[in-house]
Amino acid sequence: MREGTTKLLAACRHQLQTLEAAKNLLTSNERMSAYMAELQRRKKAATSRGLGYVLLQLRAAVGVLGYVLLLLLPLAVGVLGYLLQLLRTVHGMLDYVNLLLLRTTFRLLRYVLLLFLRTTFRLLRYVLLHLLPTAVGVLWFVLLQLPAAFGVLWSVLLHLRAAFDVLGSELLQLRAAVGVLGYVLLQL
């Protein structure tokens, strides 16, 4: 959007067009700055919240990307199909001006499709380069903590076994004491 507005600003011939293009460029820059600030805030929050939040954000980003692809790609294909059908219908009646207009329309459509695909791939690349490594890093940290957790669990189990062994020997001594007490009572 920013690149297109910059090109439009360079091509403007009237003062009103220049003013409108400059306003659009300023708005685009402000939106991009706001989006980047929000993205940085989310990235910082994601690293502090742990693996579950990162995976949730990754899933949401991939879901949004899939939704955009599912929503816009069929629309672009439908528009292209419609334009091709229109070209076939009026092909016999076209003169040089209409042919030039159709060429311009197809060039514009091609530019819009390329811009859409470039933006989509940039978003996908950002997700893969920034969010996925963060999620993998958090997962790796959790996996590195598992041996220590299992070591603590093993130590607790060994202490429980030792406590049960002591309890068993105490019960045996108590049984022996009860046997001696019973023998003494029988002698009286």
C-alpha positions, 0 to 999 in steps of 0.5 A: 500500500505504501509503495503504491501510494508513493508511486502515485504521489510521484505520478500526480500532476494536479495539486489536489491529487498530490494532496490526497496521495500525500494524505494516503501515504501519511495514513499508511505510514501511521497505520504501519507504525501502529501495527509494528508497535502492536506487533512488538508489544505482542512479541514481547508479551508472547516471550514472557507468557510461555509456550502455550501463548506463543503456540496460540498466537502462532495458530491465530496468525496461521489461521488469519493467513489461511482465512485471507488466502481462502477469502481473497484468492477465490475472489481474485480468480473469480475477477480474472475469470469474469474479465476473461469471459468479458474479453471473449464476449466483446473481442469482435467489437473492440477497437484500438482504444478498447484493447488498450483499456483492457491491457491496462485493466489486465496490467492493473489486475496483475499488479494487484494480484502480485501485490497481494501475493507479495504481501501474503508471502511477507506475512507468512515469512514473518510468521515463520521467521519470528513466531515459529522460532520463539515457539520452538525455543520455549518448547526446547526450554521446557524439554531441557527442564524435563530431566531435572523434573524427572530427577526430583520425582525419582528422588521423591520415589526413593525417599518414599520407598525408604520411608515404607521400608522403615515403616515395615521394620517398625511394624515387624518390631511392633509385632514382636513386641506384641508377641512378647507381651502376649507371652508375658500375659499368658505366664501371669 
